[in-house]
């Protein structure tokens, strides 16, 4: 954690920003080792060029922050107290230079909290810290990679549970409940996002909502799920057919699989990110389904299930060793249904490693 904090301090020095206030759950976890959802309560980390950092959190969570490894200064406040008054008092004990700029997560900082910051530093200007923080988290450390691998293995297990729960007449919510129940038995308290189990024509909705639709023979079944393990997320999508598959279903499935494998094959250091999207998109377009692939190829993966970078066709950045992301092309038809195949990927020195291992060949579940 100290090395990560030092990188933030170095960035502040390079950009001549005297201070930063970082308060997103993900970035606080990355820099302190403490993961919690404070709900409406204030939690954040002040980082300075020329002083030790200051962590602010509810008093009832100070001991947990210490247990997680934070050994720096802490302002803990009770619910009846104004945390900003305590922060002001703590900062007055430090010999800090004039604060002309404060780096913040501008996309997340509420207007009310921005006002409180500017009360602390009336002459300061707020500047964006997102780009630097995104870059800091972009390349995963070896320990992070190992955690991501474990999270991916649990996602594989979730798909297997879902497939084993398929039978004629079962509902989407029945299968979803079974998946989450078995993962909780493995110790998983939180999913990366709302688990998706869709049947038949509902698989034609890229972000459909599971409900009480019952399973019928000939249905596509789409699973999209992930877990949070030690603060890191996984994300997998698999599509199968229940009972029997017709020729059009097979064609759609094999087109998506071909596109996904091509994008995986292109995943190596130095590749332009946008080219991965184009490799997959060109295959789907040439097969006549270009208008049925409405989303980007994938997204970055780590503490957040959707994080930097966006794996879209206009991204000119290059892949580098240690980057983690998803590859998830799809074809969606409102009547026939849809297919999406998604894997978690880490870039290695010479290529890539696919972290999610569940088989991708078309499976017809009897």
N, C-alpha and C positions, 0 to 999 in steps of 0.2 A: 504494500500500500504506500509506503514511503516513497518508493521510486515513482509511482504514478502521481503522487502529490508533487514531487519534485518536477515532473514534466509540466504540470500546470503552472507551477511557480516560474519555471523557465520561460514558458509561453508568455506569462504576464510581463516578465522582464523584457523579452524581445519586442512585445507590442507596446511597452511602456504603459501598461494598465496597473495601477497600484493594487487593485483588489478585484476579487471575483466573489459572487454569491451563487452557489450551486445548490439547487433544491429538488431536482427531479429524483424520484425514488431510485431510478437506474444509475444515475451518475453518483449519487450519494453512496450507493452500495459499492460501485466501482472504486471509489476513492477512500472509503472508510471500512469496507467489509461488513457493514451493517445493513441488512435488508429488512425493511418494514414498510407498511402502508400507513402513513400518519393520518389518513383521512383528511379532515378539514384543518387539522393542527399543523403548525409550522414546524418543518424540519429542514435544515439546510446547513451548508458548510461555507464559511468564509475562508478564503485563501488570499494571502497577501504576498507581495514581493518581498517585504522586509520584516515580516513577523510570522510567528507560528500560527497555523490555522486554528479556527474556532468552530466547533460543532455545536449546533443548536437542535434540541429535540425535547419532547415532553419528558418531565422528570421521571415518569413511570417507566420510561424506556432507556434511561441512562445506563442502568446495569447491563441490559442486553447489548447496548453499543460497546460497553467495555468488554463483555464476554466475546463479542465478535472480533475484538482486536484493536479497537480505537483507544489509543493511550494519550491522545492530545487533550487540549482544553475543551471543556463542555459547559454550555449553558443549558441547564435543565429547568424547565418551568412547569408549574402546576396549572390546572385549568382555569383557576381564578386570576392568574397573573397575566400581565401583558408581556409577551416574550420580547417585544421590541425594546421595551424599557430596560429589561435585563441585558439585552445585547448592547444597548448604548452604554450602560454602566461598565460592562466588560471591556468594551472597546476603549473607554476613556482611560483605562489603566495601562494601555499600550502606547508606546511612543511611535505613532504612525505619521508618515509624511502627509501632506495635503492630498486628498483623494479627488483626482480630477475625472477619472473614469472608473466605472465598476462593470466588469464583464458578467453578464447574466444569460440565462437561457430565455431569450426574448420570446420564443414561441410558446413558452409555458408560464412565464411570470405573469401573475394577475396584476391588474391595474392597482388594486389595493396594496399589494406587497411592493410594487414599484414605488408607490407613494411613501411607504414606510422606509424603504431604502434611501429615498431622496431626503427624507427627514434626517436620517443619520448623516448624509453627505449632501447638503443643500446645493453645493456648486458642482456636483458630479454629473456626468453624462453616462447613461446606460448604453453599453455596447454588447454585441452578440458574442457569445462564447460557444455556440453550437458547433461551428465548423471545427474548432480545435478539439472539443470534447469528442466529436464523432471520429476524428482522425486518431485520437488517443485510444479509443476502443476498437478501432478497425482491425488491427492485427492482434490476433489472439496469442496469449502466452501459452506455453505447453500445458500448464495446469488447467487453463480454460478449455483447451482442446480436449483434454481427458474428461472433463465434466460434460462437455457437449456430446462426446461419444456415448457416455452413460445415458444422458437424456434421450439421445437418438435410439438407443437400444430399448428404452422403455416405450418410446413411440411405436417401434416395431411390434412390441408386445401388445400394445393397445389395438393395433390393426388385426393381429391374430385373434385376440379375444372377440373383436367385432365380427370377423368372418365365422368363427365358431358359433356365434349366437344367431346366425341367419337360419331362418326356417319360414316356410310359407305362413303368412298371416301375422308374423311378428311386426311390431311397429318400429318406426325410426327411433322413437324415444325409449323403447324397450332395449334396443341394441346399444344406444348411447349410454343408458344407465348401467348396463352390464360392463361396458368398457371402463367407465369411470370408477365403478365399484371395485373392479379387479385391480386397477391402478392404485387406488387408495389402499388396498390390501398390501401393495408393494411399498407403501410409505409415501406416496405422492399426495400432497395436500392441495396442490393447485395445478390446473391445466394452463397451458400457454395462452389459450383463448377458448371461446365457447366451442366445444366439440361439435363437429358436423357429421351427421349420418343422414344421407339422403337416398331415397329410392326412386327408381323409374324416371318419369319426366322431370322430377324435382332436381335430378342431377344436372339438368340443363341450366340451372341457376348457379353461377360461380360462387355466390355467397348465400345459398338458400338456408332456410330455417327449418330444422328438424321438427316434426310434429307427430301426428297419429296416423300418417299414411302407412298402410300395411304393405308387406312385401308380396310380390306376385312373381310367378315364373316369367322369365324373359326380361326382368328389370335390371338396369344398371344399378349398382350400389356404390356410393362414393363415401369414403371415410376421409376426413380431414381433421387431424388432432395433433396435439403435442403436450408435453409436460414441462413443468418447472422443476429442475433438479439442482439443488445447491445454488439457486439464484439464476440459472441459465436455462434457456428454452430450447425445445425441439419442435419440429413442424414436419409432418409427413402427410401426403395424400396418396391413397391407393383407390383404384376403381376395379370392381369385379362385376361379373354378370351372374345372376341367380337363375338356375334352371337350364337355360340354353341361350345361345347368342345367335342373332341373325347376321347376315353378311355385312349389312351396313354398320352394325355395332362393332364387328370385327375390324372393318376398314377404319372407322373412327379411332378405335383403340390403338391399332397398329401405327396409325399416322402420328398420334400423340407420343407413343413410345419411341418411334423413330426420331422425332423432334427432340425429345428429352435426352436420348442417348447421344445425339449429335452435339447438343449444348454441353453435356458432360464431357464429351471427348475434347471439346475446345477449351475446357477449363484448365488453364495452366498460367504460370506467372508471365506477365507481359501482354496477355490478351486484352484487347479493349473490351470493357464490360458490355457496351452496347452491341458488340458483335455476337455475344452469346445469344442475346434476344433475337437478333436478325437470323442467325443460323437456324434456330428453332422455328421462327416465324415464317421463313422462306419455305421450309418443308411443309408446314401446314397450309400455306397459301397455294403452293404448287399442287397440293392434293384437292384444292377447291374449297377449303374451309377457312380461308383467311379472315372473313368477316365474323367468324365464330370463335375467334381467339381475341377477346376484348381487353385483356389485362397484360401487364408487364410479365417478363419471364420469371421474376422472383424478387427477393429482398434480402438484405443483410440479416444476420441472425446472431444472437448472443444473449445478453441480459434482457433485451427486449426481443419479442418474437419478430417484430418488424423494425429493423434498425438500418442505419447507413451501411452500405450504399443501396440505392434503388437500382435493380437490375433491369433497366429499361433501355430501349434501343438508342436513345440520345445521350447516354452516359459515356463520356469520352475517357474516363479514368481507366487505369490499367489494373488488372488483377495482380496481387502481390502475395507472397508466401504468408500464411497465417490468416488470410481473410476467410470468413465463414458466411455462407449465404445459402439460399434455396434456389432450386431450378424446378419450375412447376408449370410447364405449358399445358394448355387445355383446349378442348373443342366442346362447345355447348350448343345444343339444339333444343328449343323449347318443347318439341313434341317427342323426339327420340330420347332425349336425355343427353348427358355429357360425360366426358372423361377428363380427368386431371391426374397427372402423375408427378409427385413431388418428392425430392430428396434433399437432405441437408449435406452440404459440401464444404470441405476445408481445402484451401490451396496449399500444396506441399512444395518442396524445393523444385521438383521436376514435373509436377502435374497437379493431381488432386486426389483426395480420398473422399469417397461417398460414405457418410456416417450412418445413414439409414440403410438397412440391409434387406428389408422385406422384399421378396421376389416381385418382379415387375411384369413378367410375362402374363398374358391374359389368363385369368383364372375363371373358370365356370364352376360355380359352387352348386352342388346337387343337394 
